[in-house]
Amino acid sequence: MIRCDVLIVGGGPAGSTLAWALRDSGLSVHILDKRRFPRDKVCAGWITPAVVSALALDLDDYRRERVLQPVSGFRVGCMSGPLVETRYDGGPVSYGIRRCEFDHYLLRRAGAVVHEGVAFKGAEPGAGGIVVNGEYHARLLVGAGGHFCPVARFLGSRLGRSETVVAAQEIEFLMTPEQRAACRVDPELPELYFCDDLGGYGWAVRKGDWLNIGLGREDNHRLAEQVAAFWNHLRARGRISGEPPARFHGHAYLLYPHARRPLGGPRTLLVGDAAGLAYAQSGEGIRPAVESALLAAAAIREAGGDFGPALVERYRALLTGRLGPRRQRDAAAWLPAGLRQALGRRLLSSQWFVRHLVMDRWFLHRQQPALAPAG
Ligand SMILES: Cc1cc2nc3c(=O)[nH]c(=O)nc-3n(C[C@H](O)[C@H](O)[C@H](O)COP(=O)(O)OP(=O)(O)OC[C@H]3O[C@@H](n4cnc5c(N)ncnc54)[C@H](O)[C@@H]3O)c2cc1C
């Protein structure tokens, strides 16, 4: 039997951040991941400076062997309308990263014992802790396995059923010289295209010679067709050329206000997508994953080795203090859908609205300062 204090299932940003934040706590921390790193993850790969700061990332070290695309503004609009350009002075307001590189980097520096290629198969109570796969005994189990986290299922969540998910598909590829020459997407200015019914948005994010194109929606009705239509739309606008060089890959996630996942249970916590924490308007999930992990680490340190019910309550209090209560109502929900959509399309052509509300508040969350790194 392998014994540890904290066993984290999932080595994505949530799991690796938790391990990193506990690196000098005196607790022995192990991570299980069913994949071997570097591994791909379906994601646009856009992070905000708050993530860089909370992780205390050394950008010079990071960019030495990895893609790090500074972003200084955005082009935003409706599919059927013009794009509004917003530029910022004073340094990057976001960065484009490749998840296969980013997640690998974070996991390697986490300071935990990592068991790669090991899937969570099941758990049961053991003396003073939980036994996982009949092989690992932990005093505390943390589910950081993303949207389909098996620890969330172990706690009773009915994954994929009775949950309102955002379904998304994307493709990321290294452009050929011909594709590069035809690509009009500026690496410093990612492009966001809201669907005309405002049920989701598509993006074109260029990171150096890599191009990431995708679309996410709150309903997944004929998503593949809508994604194909979006590709053609970008081509018709002259932003890209040719056919997609590979298949689009899909994934799902939950938005924090609607998610019903628990935050923990007996000797168990959930962090990141496993707990359903992505921001409502943007779907950004890396920052909530990192922040939930830092808050979980703070609660674990405060617990002083007592991983009873008070730990989950403390974590819940810290997370709610940060993200607000779940089930916030959409301020415009009372408007008829047609009127909301017409209003939304109109607002998305306003320079002021796009800069101050869409970008500053919804996508960049500039109103909320970064969390301090733990340790
Ligand atoms: C198309 C798309 C685009 C997105 N774009 C962005 C973006 O640009 N910016 C942003 O901030 N967010 C974005 N997100 C959201 C973001 O990807 C997630 O919120 C983020 O990955 C959550 O991190 P995590 O560590 O909680 O989970 P994950 O990154 O999903 O990591 C979970 C880990 O758990 C492991 N695992 C799963 N099951 C098991 C098991 N049974 N046993 C052991 N290990 C297991 C997996 O292998 C994986 O390594 C996007 C999401 C999608 C779907």
The ligand as an SDF file (V2000), in Angstrom:
LIG
                    3D

 53 58  0  0  0  0  0  0  0  0999 V2000
  -12.8080   23.9600  -26.1200 C   0  0  0  0  0  0  0  0  0  0  0  0
  -12.4040   24.5530  -24.7910 C   0  0  0  0  0  0  0  0  0  0  0  0
  -11.6760   25.7460  -24.7880 C   0  0  0  0  0  0  0  0  0  0  0  0
  -11.2720   26.2980  -23.5580 C   0  0  0  0  0  0  0  0  0  0  0  0
  -10.5050   27.4290  -23.5770 N   0  0  0  0  0  0  0  0  0  0  0  0
  -10.0930   27.9660  -22.4240 C   0  0  0  0  0  0  0  0  0  0  0  0
   -9.2210   29.0900  -22.4190 C   0  0  0  0  0  0  0  0  0  0  0  0
   -8.7860   29.5680  -23.4690 O   0  0  0  0  0  0  0  0  0  0  0  0
   -8.8500   29.6080  -21.2210 N   0  0  0  0  0  0  0  0  0  0  0  0
   -9.3010   29.0740  -20.0310 C   0  0  0  0  0  0  0  0  0  0  0  0
   -8.9600   29.6150  -18.9690 O   0  0  0  0  0  0  0  0  0  0  0  0
  -10.0850   27.9850  -20.0110 N   0  0  0  0  0  0  0  0  0  0  0  0
  -10.4790   27.4040  -21.1660 C   0  0  0  0  0  0  0  0  0  0  0  0
  -11.2280   26.2710  -21.1410 N   0  0  0  0  0  0  0  0  0  0  0  0
  -11.5260   25.6320  -19.8500 C   0  0  0  0  0  0  0  0  0  0  0  0
  -10.2790   24.9070  -19.3100 C   0  0  0  0  0  0  0  0  0  0  0  0
   -9.7610   24.0410  -20.3030 O   0  0  0  0  0  0  0  0  0  0  0  0
  -10.6100   24.0940  -18.0600 C   0  0  0  0  0  0  0  0  0  0  0  0
  -11.3890   24.8750  -17.1830 O   0  0  0  0  0  0  0  0  0  0  0  0
   -9.3260   23.6270  -17.3370 C   0  0  0  0  0  0  0  0  0  0  0  0
   -8.6330   22.6860  -18.1090 O   0  0  0  0  0  0  0  0  0  0  0  0
   -9.6710   23.0150  -15.9730 C   0  0  0  0  0  0  0  0  0  0  0  0
   -8.4990   22.5050  -15.3870 O   0  0  0  0  0  0  0  0  0  0  0  0
   -8.5860   21.2240  -14.4120 P   0  0  0  0  0  0  0  0  0  0  0  0
   -7.2270   21.0270  -13.8770 O   0  0  0  0  0  0  0  0  0  0  0  0
   -9.7190   21.3960  -13.4760 O   0  0  0  0  0  0  0  0  0  0  0  0
   -8.9960   19.9900  -15.3680 O   0  0  0  0  0  0  0  0  0  0  0  0
   -8.2420   19.3820  -16.6320 P   0  0  0  0  0  0  0  0  0  0  0  0
   -7.3580   20.3690  -17.2610 O   0  0  0  0  0  0  0  0  0  0  0  0
   -9.3310   18.7650  -17.4390 O   0  0  0  0  0  0  0  0  0  0  0  0
   -7.3180   18.2340  -16.0310 O   0  0  0  0  0  0  0  0  0  0  0  0
   -7.8920   17.0560  -15.5180 C   0  0  0  0  0  0  0  0  0  0  0  0
   -6.8340   15.9480  -15.4740 C   0  0  0  0  0  0  0  0  0  0  0  0
   -7.4370   14.8070  -14.8330 O   0  0  0  0  0  0  0  0  0  0  0  0
   -7.0330   13.6370  -15.5000 C   0  0  0  0  0  0  0  0  0  0  0  0
   -8.0500   12.5930  -15.2900 N   0  0  0  0  0  0  0  0  0  0  0  0
   -9.3130   12.5820  -15.7630 C   0  0  0  0  0  0  0  0  0  0  0  0
   -9.9290   11.4410  -15.4000 N   0  0  0  0  0  0  0  0  0  0  0  0
   -9.0300   10.7320  -14.6820 C   0  0  0  0  0  0  0  0  0  0  0  0
   -9.0790    9.4640  -14.0380 C   0  0  0  0  0  0  0  0  0  0  0  0
  -10.1480    8.6480  -14.1060 N   0  0  0  0  0  0  0  0  0  0  0  0
   -7.9830    9.0300  -13.3530 N   0  0  0  0  0  0  0  0  0  0  0  0
   -6.8570    9.8170  -13.2860 C   0  0  0  0  0  0  0  0  0  0  0  0
   -6.7630   11.0140  -13.9250 N   0  0  0  0  0  0  0  0  0  0  0  0
   -7.8420   11.4700  -14.5810 C   0  0  0  0  0  0  0  0  0  0  0  0
   -6.9260   14.0670  -16.9640 C   0  0  0  0  0  0  0  0  0  0  0  0
   -6.0650   13.2080  -17.7060 O   0  0  0  0  0  0  0  0  0  0  0  0
   -6.3860   15.4880  -16.8540 C   0  0  0  0  0  0  0  0  0  0  0  0
   -4.9750   15.5220  -16.9500 O   0  0  0  0  0  0  0  0  0  0  0  0
  -11.6460   25.6810  -22.3330 C   0  0  0  0  0  0  0  0  0  0  0  0
  -12.3780   24.4930  -22.3580 C   0  0  0  0  0  0  0  0  0  0  0  0
  -12.7610   23.9220  -23.5780 C   0  0  0  0  0  0  0  0  0  0  0  0
  -13.5350   22.6400  -23.5630 C   0  0  0  0  0  0  0  0  0  0  0  0
  1  2  1  0
  2  3  1  0
  2 52  2  0
  3  4  2  0
  4  5  1  0
  4 50  1  0
  5  6  2  0
  6  7  1  0
  6 13  1  0
  7  8  2  0
  7  9  1  0
  9 10  1  0
 10 11  2  0
 10 12  1  0
 12 13  2  0
 13 14  1  0
 14 15  1  0
 14 50  1  0
 15 16  1  0
 16 17  1  0
 16 18  1  0
 18 19  1  0
 18 20  1  0
 20 21  1  0
 20 22  1  0
 22 23  1  0
 23 24  1  0
 24 25  2  0
 24 26  1  0
 24 27  1  0
 27 28  1  0
 28 29  2  0
 28 30  1  0
 28 31  1  0
 31 32  1  0
 32 33  1  0
 33 34  1  0
 33 48  1  0
 34 35  1  0
 35 36  1  0
 35 46  1  0
 36 37  1  0
 36 45  1  0
 37 38  2  0
 38 39  1  0
 39 40  1  0
 39 45  2  0
 40 41  1  0
 40 42  2  0
 42 43  1  0
 43 44  2  0
 44 45  1  0
 46 47  1  0
 46 48  1  0
 48 49  1  0
 50 51  2  0
 51 52  1  0
 52 53  1  0
M  END
$$$$
